[in-house]
């Protein structure tokens, strides 16, 4: 259910400012998106995993707060990131 180090390094390299930039908002959102998609697939198979469902809801809430922060700080980066990650439909 967790992201392995190889996948994490690839995501950080793709969305971060450099290869060790794990703290930027864009990188955190990309990592959370990957975890959310993996956990969603897990929950499709394990319908009674209520703790996993709670973890998923917490991750979605954290990603929502980070996206809101990014939207307030830099609207163009926000739009580019949600298009890149294919999170929601853009208007």
N, C-alpha and C positions, 0 to 999 in steps of 0.2 A: 504494500500500500504506500510505501514511501518512495521518494525519488532517489535513485541511486546516484553515486557521485559523478558518474560519466554524464548522465542526463542533466544533472544540476550544473556541471561545468559548461555544458553546451548552452544551456539557457542563460547563464550568467554572461557568457561570451557574446551571445546574440543580443541581449537586451541591456547589458551593463555598459558603463563607460569604458571599463577595461576588464581584464579577465578575473580580477579579484574584487569587483564592485558588487558585493551582495547586499549592500544596504540601501541602494537607491530605490526610489519608489517604483520605477519601471521594472526593475529586477524582482522586487518583492511581489509585485502584481503578477508577473509572468510565472514565478515559482508557485504562487498560490493557485493560479489557473491550472497549472499542470497537476498539482495535488488534488484539486477539486475534480478534474476530469477522471483521474485514476480512482478516487474514492467513489465517484458516481457509478463507474463501471462495477466496482466492488459491491455497492449497495443494490445494484440490479440483480446480482446473483444471491446476495445474502439479505433478504428482505427484513429479517428480524434483528439485524445489527443496529440496535437503537443508539448505542454509544458512538458508533461510527457515523450515524445520521446526525447526532449532536455535534460531533467534530466537524462534519461537513457544513452544518449551519454556521458554526463559529468561523470557519474559514471564509465562507461566503460573506459574512458580516465584516470580517477584517478586510477582505478585498474591496468591499463596497466603500468602507471608510477611506482606504488608500486611494481608490479611484476618485472619490469626492475631493480629497486633498489635492490630487494632481489636477483635477478639473479647475479648482480655484486658483492654483498656482500657474498653470500653463495649459490653456485650452487646446492649443494646436497639438502639443505632445499627447494630451489625453485622447484626442480624436484619432491620432495616428496609432496609438497603442491599442485602443479597442478595435480598430480596423485590423491591425496586425494579428492580434490574439483572437479575433473573431468572437468577441464576447457578446455583443449585442448588435442589433441592426442600427446603422447610422442613418440619420434623417437627412 
